[in-house]
């Protein structure tokens, strides 16, 4: 991937305290792909033909309002399947399932579904189905974890290790969802079993996860944070 501009840690410390200009939906994004996102050219080329056909995105809302519904503390997730590599730009899924939180009101679930449909252009051509299930999006000392009932479980590796990456490896893709800032994390383990898509997808030990902030006007737009940055003050971002 072409050289990316890096975010100034000094600027981060100033902007993180700024309040959003409007009460727009905002929070943290976890985006899991079925291919490596940060790797050497040979790995990326070998996966380009058969890999990357699945993508899971999960949003954890820390604030925001839509259609009169407060989204703070809620989650929504979208699982997509395609005949194309969904990590690549301008690709679309043929099938998708939207997971809505069981603990939300009907109005909140309607608002979340509307937000997903209007915010994700790559859903427009997909056969869309929905599920209402318990959703959990949490951070621990070992990384992030997301689950959708008994259908989906994702755990990322520790963000504090900063021990991955090597000669000749680089970032090849960017998040498909809109973000403020993002980084790459390691998929420690993930299991997806979705009968609606006839999909069973188990994976682990790949740099196949994007972690990002979205909807925060005080931060930059779609800016990449390196693993080295995450070992410093920027680690608090994620």
Secondary structure, 3 states (H helix, E strand, C coil): CCCCCECCHHHHHHHCCCCCCCCCCEEEEEEEECCCCEECHHHHHHHHCCCCCEEEEEEEEEECEECCEECCCCEEEEEEECCCCCCCCCCCCCEEEEEEECCCCHHHHHHHHHHHHHHCHHHCCCEEEEEEECEEEEEECCEEEEEECCCEEEEECCCCCCCCCCCCCEECCCCCCCCCEEEEEEEEEEEEEEHHHCEEEEECCEEEEEEEEECCCCCCCCEECCHHHHCCHHHHHC
